[in-house]
């Protein structure tokens, strides 16, 4: 059991480095996502072939997989765009609103009722983002992109939940990243036109960061998190994943000295957001137990 907990926190720590590498890589966000998708898909292909997992997809699921792939692609673009436009700390604090966006959107997708308590906690997250914006207006673009990224992440999390039940997690993730890479390849000319960017080739240091990001922070982190889930409850994993932005912010302060650009408003807003997310996770768990049903907190985010 101890090993499962160590693996769980190692996976979360590795996910915490995704923002760090996004800041360290000198290329624009479009190129970061393009290279990350193809390298991560290649690493997953090797893993699936080694484990001899199924490659079969049902034809009726392909349109939904295409939509999920597009959402993942846009989520990563806005996520790394937020980091480039602001910094790791601001982007990850605002990205913490994923869980609350999911609590608002999931009843709409499932045609069920909203819980007043979840909407109240969602308002708490918005208040946290407001505090960050009030005191960090220099990072307006980054804050907006991070919130959009969180919204997109909640959409693909909701859509992906049923896919993860129907297929091996590794297989569906491989197809989503592979298809996302193809979609982004076709979108790059439009992206370059809008952002006035050009195609970039990584230098030697960027290659190292991209490989670490794709292999360790995506494929290996994903694999060991799946291993941990064999012993650890889904609720424990979901609750612990909320530590990801905390890890990222601490790493950003240590590596990039970002505390020099942050103030009390940021820390207050970040504390409100993270506290709201954790309260929501506990609330979801208690509600599920009170109804004597199997706990099902917001879907575990497997692509970071």
LOROVEX-50959 format. One line per 4 residues: number of its first residue (from 1); their letters; for each residue x, y, z of N, C-alpha, C. Coordinates in Angstrom, 1 decimal. Layout:
<miros>
NUM = a = X,Y,Z,X,Y,Z,X,Y,Z  ...
</miros>
This chain:
<miros>
1 = xxxx = 0.8,-1.2,0.0,0.0,0.0,0.0,0.9,1.3,0.0  2.0,1.2,0.8,2.9,2.4,0.8,3.4,2.7,-0.6  3.7,1.6,-1.3,4.3,1.8,-2.7,3.3,2.5,-3.5  2.0,2.2,-3.4,1.0,2.9,-4.2,0.9,4.3,-3.9
5 = xxxx = 1.0,4.7,-2.6,0.9,6.1,-2.3,2.2,6.9,-2.8  3.3,6.2,-2.7,4.5,6.8,-3.3,4.4,7.1,-4.8  3.9,6.0,-5.5,3.7,6.2,-6.9,2.7,7.3,-7.2  1.6,7.4,-6.5,0.6,8.4,-6.7,1.2,9.8,-6.6
9 = xxxx = 2.0,10.0,-5.5,2.6,11.4,-5.3,3.7,11.6,-6.3  4.4,10.6,-6.7,5.4,10.8,-7.7,4.8,11.2,-9.1  3.7,10.6,-9.4,3.0,11.0,-10.6,2.5,12.4,-10.6  2.0,12.8,-9.4,1.5,14.2,-9.2,2.6,15.2,-9.3
13 = xxxx = 3.8,14.8,-8.7,4.9,15.7,-8.8,5.4,15.8,-10.2  5.4,14.7,-11.0,5.8,14.8,-12.4,4.9,15.7,-13.1  3.6,15.6,-12.9,2.6,16.5,-13.5,2.9,18.0,-13.1  3.4,18.2,-11.9,3.7,19.5,-11.5,4.8,20.1,-12.3
17 = xxxx = 5.6,19.3,-12.9,6.7,19.8,-13.8,6.3,20.2,-15.2  5.0,19.9,-15.6,4.6,20.3,-16.9,4.6,21.8,-17.1  4.2,22.6,-16.1,4.3,24.0,-16.3,5.7,24.5,-16.2  6.5,23.9,-15.4,7.9,24.3,-15.3,8.6,24.1,-16.7
21 = xxxx = 8.4,23.0,-17.3,9.0,22.8,-18.7,8.4,23.7,-19.7  7.1,24.0,-19.6,6.5,24.9,-20.5,7.1,26.3,-20.4  7.5,26.7,-19.2,8.2,28.0,-19.1,9.7,27.9,-19.6  10.3,26.8,-19.3,11.7,26.6,-19.6,12.0,26.5,-21.1
25 = xxxx = 11.1,25.9,-21.9,11.2,25.7,-23.3,11.1,27.0,-24.0  12.0,27.3,-24.9,12.1,28.6,-25.5,11.1,28.8,-26.6  10.5,27.7,-27.1,9.6,27.8,-28.3,8.2,28.3,-27.8  7.4,28.7,-28.8,6.1,29.2,-28.5,5.2,28.0,-28.2
29 = xxxx = 4.0,28.4,-27.6,3.1,27.3,-27.1,2.6,26.3,-28.2  2.4,26.8,-29.4,2.0,26.0,-30.5,3.0,24.9,-30.8  4.3,25.2,-30.8,5.3,24.2,-31.1,5.5,23.3,-29.9  5.4,23.8,-28.7,5.5,22.9,-27.5,4.4,21.8,-27.5
33 = xxxx = 3.2,22.2,-27.8,2.1,21.3,-27.9,2.3,20.3,-29.0  2.7,20.8,-30.2,2.9,20.0,-31.4,3.9,18.9,-31.1  5.1,19.3,-30.6,6.1,18.3,-30.3,5.7,17.4,-29.1  5.0,17.9,-28.1,4.6,17.1,-26.9,3.6,16.0,-27.4
37 = xxxx = 2.7,16.4,-28.2,1.7,15.4,-28.6,2.3,14.2,-29.4  3.2,14.5,-30.4,3.8,13.5,-31.2,4.7,12.6,-30.4  5.5,13.2,-29.5,6.4,12.5,-28.7,5.7,11.6,-27.6  4.7,12.2,-27.0,3.9,11.4,-26.0,3.2,10.2,-26.7
41 = xxxx = 2.6,10.5,-27.9,1.9,9.4,-28.6,2.8,8.3,-29.0  4.1,8.7,-29.4,5.1,7.7,-29.7,5.5,6.8,-28.5  5.6,7.5,-27.4,6.0,6.8,-26.2,4.9,5.8,-25.7  3.6,6.3,-25.9,2.5,5.4,-25.5,2.4,4.3,-26.5
45 = xxxx = 2.7,4.5,-27.8,2.6,3.4,-28.7,3.6,2.3,-28.4  4.8,2.7,-27.9,5.8,1.7,-27.5,5.3,1.0,-26.3  4.7,1.7,-25.3,4.2,1.1,-24.1,3.0,0.1,-24.4  2.1,0.5,-25.2,0.9,-0.3,-25.6,1.4,-1.6,-26.3
49 = xxxx = 2.3,-1.4,-27.2,2.9,-2.6,-28.0,3.6,-3.6,-27.0  4.3,-3.0,-26.1,5.0,-3.9,-25.1,4.0,-4.6,-24.2  3.0,-3.9,-23.8,2.0,-4.6,-22.9,0.9,-5.4,-23.7  1.0,-5.2,-25.0,0.0,-6.0,-25.9,-1.4,-5.6,-25.5
53 = xxxx = -1.7,-4.3,-25.4,-3.1,-3.8,-25.2,-3.9,-3.8,-26.5  -5.2,-3.7,-26.3,-6.0,-3.7,-27.5,-5.9,-2.4,-28.2  -6.0,-2.4,-29.6,-6.0,-1.2,-30.4,-7.3,-0.9,-31.0  -8.3,-1.7,-30.7,-9.7,-1.6,-31.3,-10.5,-0.4,-30.8
57 = xxxx = -11.0,0.3,-31.8,-12.0,1.4,-31.5,-13.3,1.1,-32.2  -14.4,1.4,-31.5,-15.7,1.2,-32.2,-16.0,2.5,-33.1  -16.5,2.2,-34.3,-16.7,3.3,-35.2,-17.6,4.4,-34.7  -18.6,4.0,-33.9,-19.5,5.0,-33.4,-18.9,6.0,-32.4
61 = xxxx = -17.7,5.6,-31.8,-17.1,6.5,-30.9,-16.1,7.5,-31.5  -15.8,7.3,-32.8,-14.8,8.1,-33.4,-15.1,9.6,-33.4  -16.4,10.0,-33.7,-16.7,11.5,-33.6,-16.4,12.1,-32.3  -16.8,11.3,-31.2,-16.5,11.8,-29.9,-15.0,11.9,-29.6
65 = xxxx = -14.3,10.9,-30.0,-12.8,10.9,-29.8,-12.2,12.1,-30.6  -12.7,12.4,-31.7,-12.2,13.6,-32.5,-12.5,14.9,-31.7  -13.7,15.0,-31.1,-14.0,16.2,-30.3,-13.1,16.3,-29.1  -12.9,15.1,-28.4,-12.0,15.1,-27.2,-10.6,15.5,-27.6
69 = xxxx = -10.1,15.0,-28.7,-8.8,15.3,-29.2,-8.6,16.8,-29.4  -9.6,17.4,-30.0,-9.6,18.8,-30.3,-9.6,19.6,-29.0  -10.4,19.2,-28.0,-10.5,19.9,-26.7,-9.1,19.8,-26.0  -8.5,18.6,-26.0,-7.1,18.4,-25.4,-6.1,19.3,-26.1
73 = xxxx = -6.2,19.4,-27.4,-5.2,20.2,-28.2,-5.4,21.7,-27.8  -6.6,22.2,-27.7,-6.9,23.6,-27.4,-6.6,23.9,-25.9  -6.8,22.9,-25.1,-6.5,23.0,-23.6,-5.0,23.2,-23.4  -4.2,22.4,-24.1,-2.7,22.5,-24.0,-2.3,23.8,-24.6
77 = xxxx = -2.8,24.2,-25.7,-2.4,25.5,-26.3,-2.7,26.7,-25.4  -3.9,26.7,-24.8,-4.2,27.8,-23.9,-3.4,27.7,-22.6  -3.1,26.5,-22.1,-2.4,26.3,-20.9,-1.0,26.9,-21.1  -0.3,26.4,-22.1,1.1,26.9,-22.3,1.1,28.4,-22.7
81 = xxxx = 0.0,28.8,-23.4,-0.1,30.2,-23.8,-0.2,31.1,-22.5  -1.0,30.6,-21.5,-1.1,31.3,-20.2,0.2,31.4,-19.5  1.0,30.3,-19.6,2.3,30.4,-18.9,3.2,31.4,-19.6  3.2,31.4,-20.9,4.1,32.3,-21.7,3.6,33.8,-21.5
85 = xxxx = 2.3,34.0,-21.3,1.7,35.3,-21.1,1.8,35.8,-19.7  2.0,34.9,-18.7,2.1,35.4,-17.3,3.3,34.6,-16.7  3.0,33.7,-15.9,4.0,32.8,-15.3,3.4,31.5,-14.8  4.2,30.6,-14.3,3.7,29.3,-13.9,2.7,29.4,-12.8
89 = xxxx = 3.0,30.2,-11.8,2.2,30.3,-10.6,0.8,30.8,-10.9  0.7,31.9,-11.7,-0.6,32.5,-12.0,-1.4,31.5,-12.9  -0.8,30.9,-13.9,-1.5,29.9,-14.8,-2.0,28.7,-14.0  -1.2,28.1,-13.1,-1.6,26.9,-12.4,-2.7,27.3,-11.3
93 = xxxx = -2.6,28.4,-10.7,-3.6,28.8,-9.7,-5.0,28.9,-10.4  -5.0,29.6,-11.5,-6.3,29.7,-12.3,-6.7,28.4,-12.9  -5.8,27.5,-13.2,-6.1,26.2,-13.8,-6.8,25.3,-12.8  -6.6,25.6,-11.5,-7.2,24.8,-10.4,-8.7,24.8,-10.5
97 = xxxx = -9.3,25.7,-11.3,-10.7,25.8,-11.4,-11.3,24.7,-12.2  -10.5,23.8,-12.8,-11.0,22.7,-13.6,-12.1,21.9,-12.9  -11.9,21.5,-11.6,-12.8,20.7,-10.9,-14.2,21.4,-10.7  -14.1,22.7,-10.4,-15.4,23.4,-10.3,-16.1,23.6,-11.6
101 = xxxx = -15.4,23.9,-12.7,-16.0,23.9,-14.0,-16.7,22.6,-14.3  -16.0,21.5,-13.9,-16.6,20.2,-14.2,-17.9,20.0,-13.4  -18.0,20.5,-12.1,-19.2,20.3,-11.3,-20.3,21.1,-11.9  -20.0,22.2,-12.6,-21.1,23.0,-13.2,-21.5,22.4,-14.5
105 = xxxx = -20.6,22.0,-15.3,-20.9,21.5,-16.7,-21.4,20.1,-16.7  -20.9,19.2,-15.8,-21.3,17.8,-15.9,-22.8,17.6,-15.8  -23.5,18.3,-14.9,-25.0,18.1,-14.9,-25.7,18.5,-16.2  -25.1,19.5,-16.9,-25.6,19.9,-18.2,-25.5,18.8,-19.2
109 = xxxx = -24.3,18.2,-19.2,-24.0,17.1,-20.2,-24.9,15.9,-19.8  -25.0,15.6,-18.5,-25.8,14.4,-18.1,-27.3,14.7,-17.9  -27.7,15.9,-18.1,-29.1,16.3,-17.9,-29.6,16.0,-16.5  -28.8,16.4,-15.5,-29.2,16.2,-14.1,-29.2,17.6,-13.5
113 = xxxx = -29.6,17.6,-12.2,-29.7,18.8,-11.5,-28.4,19.3,-10.9  -28.2,20.6,-10.8,-27.1,21.2,-10.1,-27.3,21.2,-8.6  -26.2,21.1,-7.9,-26.3,21.2,-6.4,-25.9,22.7,-6.1  -26.7,23.3,-5.2,-26.5,24.7,-4.8,-25.1,24.8,-4.2
117 = xxxx = -24.7,23.8,-3.4,-23.4,23.9,-2.7,-22.2,24.0,-3.8  -22.4,23.2,-4.9,-21.3,23.2,-5.9,-21.3,24.6,-6.6  -22.4,25.2,-6.9,-22.5,26.5,-7.5,-21.8,27.5,-6.5  -22.1,27.3,-5.2,-21.5,28.2,-4.2,-20.0,28.1,-4.2
121 = xxxx = -19.5,26.9,-4.3,-18.0,26.7,-4.3,-17.5,27.2,-5.6  -18.2,27.1,-6.7,-17.8,27.6,-8.0,-17.7,29.1,-7.9  -18.6,29.8,-7.2,-18.5,31.2,-7.0,-17.2,31.6,-6.2  -16.8,30.7,-5.3,-15.6,30.9,-4.5,-14.4,30.8,-5.4
125 = xxxx = -14.4,29.9,-6.4,-13.3,29.9,-7.3,-13.2,31.2,-8.1  -14.3,31.6,-8.6,-14.4,32.9,-9.4,-13.9,34.1,-8.5  -14.2,34.0,-7.3,-13.7,35.1,-6.4,-12.2,35.0,-6.2  -11.7,33.8,-6.2,-10.2,33.6,-6.1,-9.5,34.2,-7.3
129 = xxxx = -10.1,33.9,-8.5,-9.5,34.4,-9.8,-9.6,35.9,-9.8  -10.7,36.5,-9.3,-10.9,37.9,-9.2,-9.8,38.6,-8.4  -9.5,38.0,-7.2,-8.4,38.5,-6.4,-7.1,38.5,-7.1  -6.8,37.4,-7.8,-5.6,37.3,-8.5,-5.5,38.4,-9.6
133 = xxxx = -6.6,38.6,-10.3,-6.7,39.6,-11.4,-6.5,41.0,-10.8  -7.2,41.2,-9.7,-7.1,42.6,-9.1,-5.7,43.0,-8.8  -4.9,42.1,-8.3,-3.5,42.4,-7.9,-2.5,42.0,-8.9  -2.9,41.3,-10.0,-1.9,40.9,-11.0,-2.4,41.2,-12.4
137 = xxxx = -2.9,42.5,-12.5,-3.5,42.9,-13.8,-2.5,42.9,-15.0  -1.2,42.9,-14.6,-0.1,42.8,-15.6,-0.3,41.5,-16.4  -0.9,40.5,-15.8,-1.0,39.1,-16.4,-2.4,38.8,-16.8  -3.1,39.9,-17.3,-4.5,39.7,-17.7,-4.7,38.6,-18.7
141 = xxxx = -3.8,38.7,-19.8,-3.9,37.7,-20.9,-3.7,36.3,-20.4  -2.7,36.1,-19.5,-2.4,34.8,-19.0,-3.5,34.3,-18.1  -4.2,35.1,-17.3,-5.3,34.7,-16.5,-6.5,34.3,-17.3  -6.8,35.0,-18.4,-7.9,34.7,-19.3,-7.6,33.3,-19.9
145 = xxxx = -6.4,33.2,-20.5,-6.1,31.9,-21.1,-6.1,30.7,-20.2  -5.7,30.9,-18.9,-5.7,29.8,-18.0,-7.1,29.4,-17.6  -8.0,30.4,-17.5,-9.4,30.1,-17.2,-10.1,29.3,-18.4  -9.8,29.8,-19.6,-10.3,29.1,-20.8,-9.7,27.7,-20.9
149 = xxxx = -8.4,27.5,-20.5,-7.8,26.2,-20.5,-8.5,25.3,-19.5  -8.8,25.8,-18.3,-9.5,25.0,-17.3,-10.9,24.6,-17.8  -11.6,25.5,-18.5,-12.9,25.2,-19.1,-12.8,24.1,-20.1  -11.8,24.2,-21.0,-11.6,23.1,-22.0,-11.2,21.8,-21.3
153 = xxxx = -10.4,21.8,-20.3,-10.0,20.6,-19.6,-11.2,19.9,-18.9  -12.2,20.7,-18.4,-13.4,20.2,-17.8,-14.2,19.5,-18.8  -14.3,20.1,-20.0,-15.1,19.5,-21.1,-14.5,18.2,-21.5  -13.2,18.1,-21.8,-12.7,16.8,-22.2,-12.7,15.8,-21.1
157 = xxxx = -12.6,16.2,-19.8,-12.7,15.3,-18.7,-14.1,14.6,-18.6  -15.1,15.4,-18.8,-16.5,14.9,-18.8,-16.7,13.9,-20.0  -16.3,14.3,-21.2,-16.5,13.5,-22.4,-15.6,12.2,-22.3  -14.4,12.4,-21.7,-13.5,11.2,-21.6,-13.9,10.2,-20.6
161 = xxxx = -14.8,10.5,-19.7,-15.1,9.6,-18.6,-15.6,8.3,-19.1  -16.6,8.4,-20.1,-17.2,7.2,-20.6,-16.2,6.4,-21.5  -15.3,7.2,-22.2,-14.3,6.5,-23.0,-13.4,5.7,-22.2  -13.0,6.1,-21.0,-12.1,5.4,-20.1,-12.7,4.1,-19.6
165 = xxxx = -14.1,4.1,-19.6,-14.7,2.9,-19.2,-14.8,1.8,-20.3  -14.9,2.3,-21.5,-15.1,1.4,-22.7,-13.8,0.9,-23.2  -12.7,1.6,-23.0,-11.4,1.2,-23.6,-10.3,1.3,-22.5  -9.2,0.5,-22.8,-8.0,0.7,-21.9,-7.6,2.1,-21.9
169 = xxxx = -7.2,2.7,-20.8,-6.9,4.1,-20.6,-5.7,4.5,-21.5  -4.7,3.6,-21.6,-3.5,3.8,-22.4,-3.9,4.0,-23.9  -4.8,3.1,-24.4,-5.1,3.0,-25.8,-5.9,4.3,-26.2  -6.9,4.7,-25.4,-7.7,5.8,-25.7,-6.9,7.1,-25.7
173 = xxxx = -6.0,7.2,-24.7,-5.1,8.3,-24.6,-4.2,8.4,-25.8  -3.6,7.3,-26.3,-2.8,7.3,-27.5,-3.5,7.8,-28.7  -4.8,7.3,-28.9,-5.5,7.8,-30.0,-5.9,9.3,-29.9  -6.2,9.7,-28.7,-6.5,11.2,-28.5,-5.3,12.1,-28.8
177 = xxxx = -4.2,11.7,-28.3,-3.0,12.5,-28.5,-2.5,12.4,-30.0  -2.6,11.2,-30.6,-2.3,11.1,-32.0,-3.2,11.9,-32.9  -4.5,11.8,-32.7,-5.4,12.6,-33.5,-5.3,14.1,-33.2  -5.0,14.4,-31.9,-4.8,15.8,-31.6,-3.6,16.4,-32.3
181 = xxxx = -2.5,15.6,-32.4,-1.4,16.0,-33.2,-1.7,16.3,-34.7  -2.5,15.4,-35.3,-2.9,15.6,-36.7,-3.8,16.9,-36.8  -4.7,17.0,-35.9,-5.6,18.2,-35.9,-4.7,19.5,-35.8  -3.8,19.5,-34.8,-3.0,20.7,-34.6,-2.1,20.9,-35.9
185 = xxxx = -1.6,19.9,-36.5,-0.8,20.1,-37.7,-1.6,20.9,-38.8  -2.9,20.5,-38.9,-3.7,21.3,-39.9,-4.1,22.7,-39.4  -4.1,22.9,-38.1,-4.4,24.2,-37.5,-3.2,25.1,-37.4  -2.0,24.6,-37.5,-0.8,25.4,-37.4,-0.8,26.7,-38.3
189 = xxxx = -1.1,26.5,-39.6,-1.1,27.7,-40.4,-2.0,28.8,-39.9  -3.2,28.5,-39.4,-4.1,29.5,-38.8,-3.5,30.0,-37.6  -3.0,29.2,-36.7,-2.3,29.6,-35.5,-1.2,30.6,-35.8  -0.3,30.3,-36.8,0.8,31.2,-37.1,0.3,32.5,-37.6
193 = xxxx = -0.8,32.5,-38.4,-1.4,33.7,-38.9,-1.9,34.6,-37.8  -2.6,34.0,-36.8,-3.2,34.8,-35.7,-2.2,35.3,-34.7  -1.2,34.5,-34.4,-0.2,34.8,-33.4,1.1,35.5,-34.0  1.2,35.5,-35.3,2.4,36.0,-36.0,3.6,35.2,-35.6
197 = xxxx = 3.5,33.9,-35.4,4.6,33.0,-35.0,5.0,32.3,-36.3  6.1,31.5,-36.2,6.6,30.7,-37.3,6.9,29.3,-36.7  7.1,28.4,-37.6,7.5,27.0,-37.2,8.9,27.1,-36.6  9.1,26.4,-35.5,10.4,26.4,-34.8,10.9,25.0,-34.6
201 = xxxx = 12.2,24.9,-34.7,12.9,23.6,-34.4,13.6,23.8,-33.0  13.4,22.8,-32.2,14.0,22.8,-30.9,15.6,22.9,-30.9  16.2,23.6,-30.0,17.6,23.5,-29.9,17.9,22.3,-29.0  19.2,22.1,-28.7,19.5,20.9,-27.9,18.9,20.8,-26.5
205 = xxxx = 18.9,22.0,-25.9,18.3,22.1,-24.5,16.8,21.9,-24.6  16.1,22.5,-25.6,14.7,22.3,-25.7,14.3,20.8,-26.0  15.2,20.1,-26.8,14.9,18.7,-27.0,14.9,17.9,-25.7  15.8,18.3,-24.8,15.9,17.6,-23.5,14.6,17.8,-22.7
209 = xxxx = 14.2,19.1,-22.7,13.0,19.5,-21.9,11.8,18.8,-22.5  11.7,18.8,-23.9,10.5,18.2,-24.5,10.4,16.7,-24.3  11.6,16.0,-24.3,11.6,14.6,-24.0,11.2,14.3,-22.5  11.7,15.1,-21.6,11.3,15.0,-20.2,9.8,15.2,-20.0
213 = xxxx = 9.3,16.3,-20.7,7.9,16.6,-20.6,7.0,15.5,-21.2  7.4,15.0,-22.3,6.6,14.0,-23.0,6.7,12.6,-22.4  7.9,12.2,-22.1,8.1,10.8,-21.6,7.8,10.7,-20.1  8.4,11.6,-19.3,8.3,11.5,-17.8,7.0,12.1,-17.3
217 = xxxx = 6.7,13.4,-17.8,5.5,14.1,-17.3,4.2,13.6,-17.9  4.3,12.9,-19.0,3.1,12.4,-19.7,2.9,10.9,-19.6  3.8,10.2,-20.3,3.7,8.8,-20.4,4.0,8.0,-19.1  5.1,8.3,-18.5,5.5,7.6,-17.2,4.6,8.0,-16.1
221 = xxxx = 4.3,9.3,-16.0,3.4,9.8,-14.9,2.0,9.2,-15.0  1.5,9.1,-16.3,0.2,8.4,-16.5,0.3,7.0,-16.1  1.3,6.3,-16.5,1.4,4.8,-16.3,1.5,4.5,-14.8  2.3,5.3,-14.0,2.4,5.0,-12.6,1.2,5.4,-11.8
225 = xxxx = 0.5,6.4,-12.4,-0.8,6.8,-11.7,-1.8,5.7,-11.9  -1.8,5.0,-13.0,-2.7,3.9,-13.3,-2.3,2.7,-12.4  -1.0,2.5,-12.1,-0.6,1.5,-11.2,-1.0,1.8,-9.8  -0.9,3.1,-9.4,-1.3,3.5,-8.0,-2.8,3.2,-7.8
229 = xxxx = -3.6,3.5,-8.9,-5.1,3.4,-8.8,-5.5,1.9,-8.5  -4.6,1.0,-8.7,-5.0,-0.4,-8.4,-5.1,-0.6,-6.9  -4.4,0.2,-6.1,-4.5,0.1,-4.6,-5.1,1.3,-3.9  -5.0,2.4,-4.6,-5.5,3.7,-3.9,-6.9,4.0,-4.4
233 = xxxx = -7.8,4.4,-3.6,-9.1,4.8,-4.0,-9.1,6.0,-4.9  -10.1,6.0,-5.8,-10.3,7.1,-6.8,-10.4,8.4,-6.1  -11.2,8.4,-5.0,-11.3,9.7,-4.2,-10.0,10.2,-3.7  -9.2,9.3,-3.2,-7.8,9.7,-2.7,-7.0,10.3,-3.8
237 = xxxx = -7.1,9.6,-5.0,-6.3,10.1,-6.1,-6.8,11.5,-6.6  -8.1,11.7,-6.7,-8.7,13.0,-7.0,-8.3,14.1,-6.1  -8.4,13.8,-4.8,-8.1,14.7,-3.8,-6.6,15.1,-3.9  -5.8,14.1,-4.0,-4.3,14.4,-4.1,-3.9,15.1,-5.3
241 = xxxx = -4.6,14.9,-6.4,-4.3,15.6,-7.7,-4.4,17.1,-7.5  -5.2,17.5,-6.5,-5.3,19.0,-6.3,-4.0,19.6,-5.7  -3.1,18.7,-5.4,-1.8,19.2,-5.0,-0.9,19.6,-6.1  -1.3,19.2,-7.4,-0.5,19.5,-8.5,-0.1,21.0,-8.7
245 = xxxx = -1.2,21.9,-8.6,-0.8,23.3,-8.7,0.1,23.8,-7.6  -0.1,23.2,-6.4,0.8,23.6,-5.3,2.2,23.2,-5.5  2.4,22.0,-6.0,3.8,21.5,-6.4,4.4,22.5,-7.5  3.5,22.8,-8.5,4.0,23.6,-9.6,4.4,25.0,-9.1
249 = xxxx = 3.6,25.6,-8.2,3.9,27.0,-7.7,5.1,27.0,-6.9  5.3,25.9,-6.0,6.5,25.8,-5.2,7.7,25.7,-6.1  7.6,24.8,-7.1,8.8,24.6,-8.0,9.1,25.9,-8.8  8.1,26.6,-9.2,8.3,27.8,-9.9,9.0,28.9,-9.1
253 = xxxx = 8.6,28.9,-7.8,9.2,29.9,-6.9,10.7,29.5,-6.7  11.0,28.2,-6.5,12.4,27.7,-6.3,13.2,27.9,-7.6  12.7,27.5,-8.7,13.5,27.5,-10.0,13.5,28.8,-10.6  12.4,29.5,-10.8,12.3,30.8,-11.5,12.2,32.0,-10.6
257 = xxxx = 12.2,31.8,-9.3,12.1,32.9,-8.3,10.9,33.8,-8.6  9.7,33.1,-8.9,8.5,33.8,-9.3,7.9,34.6,-8.1  8.3,34.3,-6.9,7.8,35.1,-5.7,8.1,36.6,-5.9  9.1,36.9,-6.7,9.4,38.3,-6.9,8.3,39.1,-7.7
261 = xxxx = 7.5,38.3,-8.4,6.5,38.9,-9.2,5.1,38.7,-8.7  5.0,38.1,-7.5,3.7,37.8,-6.9,3.5,38.7,-5.6  2.2,38.9,-5.3,1.9,39.7,-4.1,0.8,39.0,-3.3  0.4,39.7,-2.2,-0.6,39.1,-1.3,-1.9,38.7,-2.0
265 = xxxx = -2.3,39.5,-3.0,-3.5,39.2,-3.7,-3.5,37.9,-4.4  -2.3,37.6,-5.0,-2.1,36.3,-5.6,-2.3,35.1,-4.6  -1.6,35.2,-3.5,-1.6,34.1,-2.5,-3.0,34.0,-1.9  -3.7,35.1,-1.7,-5.1,35.0,-1.2,-6.0,34.4,-2.2
269 = xxxx = -5.9,34.8,-3.5,-6.7,34.2,-4.5,-6.4,32.7,-4.7  -5.1,32.4,-4.8,-4.8,31.0,-4.9,-5.3,30.1,-3.8  -5.2,30.6,-2.6,-5.7,29.9,-1.4,-7.2,29.6,-1.5  -7.9,30.7,-1.9,-9.4,30.5,-2.1,-9.7,29.5,-3.1
273 = xxxx = -9.0,29.5,-4.3,-9.3,28.5,-5.3,-9.0,27.1,-4.9  -7.8,26.9,-4.4,-7.4,25.5,-4.0,-8.3,25.0,-2.8  -8.6,25.9,-1.9,-9.5,25.5,-0.8,-10.9,25.1,-1.3  -11.4,25.9,-2.2,-12.7,25.6,-2.8,-12.7,24.2,-3.5
277 = xxxx = -11.7,23.9,-4.2,-11.6,22.7,-4.9,-11.5,21.5,-4.0  -10.7,21.6,-2.9,-10.6,20.5,-1.9,-11.9,20.3,-1.2  -12.5,21.4,-0.8,-13.8,21.3,-0.1,-14.8,20.6,-1.0  -14.8,21.0,-2.3,-15.8,20.3,-3.2,-15.5,18.8,-3.3
281 = xxxx = -14.2,18.4,-3.3,-13.9,17.0,-3.4,-14.4,16.2,-2.2  -14.2,16.8,-1.0,-14.7,16.2,0.2,-16.2,16.1,0.2  -16.8,17.2,-0.2,-18.3,17.2,-0.3,-18.8,16.1,-1.2  -18.2,16.0,-2.4,-18.7,15.0,-3.3,-18.6,13.6,-2.7
285 = xxxx = -17.5,13.3,-2.0,-17.3,12.0,-1.4,-18.3,11.8,-0.3  -18.6,12.8,0.5,-19.6,12.6,1.6,-21.0,12.4,1.1  -21.3,13.1,0.0,-22.6,12.9,-0.6,-22.8,11.5,-1.2  -21.8,11.0,-1.8,-21.8,9.7,-2.4,-22.0,8.6,-1.3
289 = xxxx = -21.3,8.8,-0.2,-21.4,7.8,0.9,-22.7,7.9,1.6  -23.3,9.1,1.7,-24.6,9.2,2.4,-25.7,8.6,1.6  -25.5,8.5,0.3,-26.5,7.8,-0.6,-26.2,6.3,-0.7  -25.1,5.9,0.0,-24.7,4.5,-0.1,-24.4,4.0,-1.5
293 = xxxx = -23.8,4.9,-2.2,-23.4,4.5,-3.6,-21.9,4.6,-3.6  -21.4,4.0,-4.7,-19.9,4.1,-4.9,-19.5,5.5,-5.2  -18.5,6.0,-4.4,-18.1,7.4,-4.6,-17.6,7.6,-6.0  -18.0,8.8,-6.6,-17.6,9.1,-7.9,-17.3,10.6,-8.0
297 = xxxx = -16.2,11.1,-7.4,-15.8,12.5,-7.5,-15.5,12.9,-9.0  -15.3,14.1,-9.2,-15.0,14.6,-10.6,-13.9,13.7,-11.2  -14.1,13.4,-12.5,-13.2,12.4,-13.2,-11.8,12.7,-13.0  -11.0,11.7,-12.8,-9.5,11.9,-12.6,-8.9,12.4,-13.9
301 = xxxx = -8.2,13.5,-13.8,-7.5,14.1,-14.9,-6.3,13.3,-15.3  -6.3,12.6,-16.4,-5.2,11.7,-16.8,-4.3,12.4,-17.8  -4.7,13.5,-18.4,-3.8,14.1,-19.3,-3.5,15.5,-18.8  -2.2,15.8,-18.4,-1.8,17.1,-17.8,-0.7,17.8,-18.6
</miros>
